[in-house]
Amino acid sequence: MAHSPTYDDKKDDSFTNNNETDEEVEYERGQHPNSLKAIAKHQFQKGISGNVFGRKPNYEELGKALNKLGDEETFDFDNKSKGTRR
């Protein structure tokens, strides 16, 4: 009996065929349109800051005050030294 070709016998090369008329475009790193489109929804609008409150406060003065208190010597009720607060 003659074997009739079926869909399984044919190779589906549609995704691997490179048409000579289609030119592949090389994009610089980070400049591909799909990359830019994916990033766009996560970017802040021009003129709007992502950090509303600005830089985190630096508690330098508080640290100095706590170090000063920690270095103070403590005494018991008989005025005997018990060491520092640290």
N, C-alpha and C positions, 0 to 999 in steps of 0.2 A: 504494500500500500504506500501511496505517496504521502509524504509528510507535508501538511499545509502549514505555512508560517502563521504563528499567532503573535499576540502582543508580547508574550514572554520571550520569544525568539529575537525580537528586535531590541536593539540597545536604544535607550532613551538618552541621547547625548545633548538634549536641548539646553541643559544647564552648563555644559562644558564647552559648547561650541562658541568660539570667539569669532564674531563676524568681523571680517576685515574692514568693513565700513565703520564699525564702532571704534572710536579711539579711546584708549584708556587715559584718563587724566591723572597726573600725579599732583597731589596736594602736599603742601608743607605740613609739618607736624602741628596738629591742632587746628588746621584750617579746613578740614573736610566738612562739607555742608551738614552731614548727618551729625557730626560731633558738635558743631556750633548750635544746631537745632536742639540737641539733647541738653546742652548746658544753659540755653537761654532761659528756661523756666526757673532755674535756680539762682540766677543773678539778680542783684538789686537794681532797681531802676536808677538811671543817671540822676545824681543829686541827692539820693537817699542813702543814708549810712546804714550799714548792717549792725553797727554797734551804737545803739541809741544813747547809752549812758556813758560812752567814751571809755577811756582807759580805766582799768580796775583801780580802786584807791590803794595807795601805798601807805600802810600804817606804820611808817618809820618812827614817828614820835611816840606812838603807843608802845612799840617795841623797846624804845629807849627807856620809857617810864617803867615798864615791867622789869627790865633788866636792873634798873636802879633799885626797885623794891625788892627784887630777888636777892640782891647782894647785901641788903641790910641784915644786921645781926639781930637775932631774937633772944630774949631773956625770959627766964621763968620768974615766979613770984619772989624768989630769994635773990634776984638779980644775978643768977648764974647763966652763963652763955649756953644757949641751946643750938647755936649754929646759925646759918643763914636761912632765909625762907625757901631757898631752892631745895 
